[in-house]
Amino acid sequence: MLGWLARRGKVPGWFAATLDADTVSFAHARPSPAGKWAVTDYGSRRSSELRLEGHQCTTVLHPGEYQFLMVEAPDVPAAELKSAIRWKVKDLVDYRIEDATIDMLDIPPASPATASNARPMFAVSARNDLLQGRIRELEEARVPLSVIDIRETAQRNIAALFESADRGLAFIHFGADAGLLTINFRGELYLARRLEVGVEALAEGAADEGGALERVALEVQRTLDHFDRQFRHIAVAKLVLGPTPRPTRLAESLRERLDLAVEEADLREVLDFAAAAEPEAQWRFFHHFGAALRQDAEAARESAR
């Protein structure tokens, strides 16, 4: 997403990494002749154990480290778009816009009939000092960055693997403290919304404090209703729930409350893993896997046009 770092590796695919003290959590994926992408390695290791010469490397920012905003696309020439977006978001961030890096993510028109209408697009804003600090920390850990990614686009990459032709797809992944709901269409991200419910509140056998299951169902329904009003030409065919470290009652709850097919994702159905990938590992490294599919997502979008 934030891809201003000019490095190109010789090793196929992408190495997605995040840093926790001196431990690097990572996933590496590359194209496979079998059609699926191959996850050649993933896990957590000390930075001194990594040998990343020739790799293309990316990292994924944490939710509180950037802002992901939907804005109306300015009616300006392409060369002036980034400056116009910067002006649009300057009052939406709590720091000086001069101290920020801004990137954009286009939302293609859902049909030719809507191509000439005013349309939304996504803007991503992050403080320069935070980005520079992240680059420095990872380079000290021997992870030479080419791109800085965000969770919304990493999740989009995985959700695209579960899409049906010409149908929208909703996908939710729950982290320890919060969830992320995205809606894809033809490999593109059309909507993203954070849910203030963590996976432990949804775990099977957990006390449903504050009605966590009901809250998620309500937020999903509101989001789908909003999406239908905004993108009438896209029919959302199903909702896919991302892997979780423990069984939850969410799928059953959503099936009871929503008029929509609900499925539970197993990433082994869409990715070739060189090592066993049980649900707990799929959950823990979910956005690493998604960020490592960067080339796949770009190629898929090109072929769909």
Buried (B, 14 or more C-beta within 10 A) or exposed (E): BBEEBEEEBEBBBBBBBBBEEEBBBBBBBBBBEEEBBBBBBBBEBEBEEBEBEEBBBBBBBEBEBBBBBBBEBBEEEEEEBBEBBBEBBBEEBEBEBEEBBBBBBBBBBBEEEBEEEEBBBBBBBBBEEBBEEBBEEBEEBBBBBBBBBBBBBBBBBBBBBBBEEEBBBBBBBBBEEBBBBBBBBBBBBBBBBBBEBBBBBBBEEBEEEEEBBEBBBEBBBEBBEEBEEBBEEBEBBBBBBBBBBBEBBBBEBBBEBBEBEBBBBEBBEBBBBEEEBEBEBBBBBBBBBBBBBBBBBEEBBEEBE
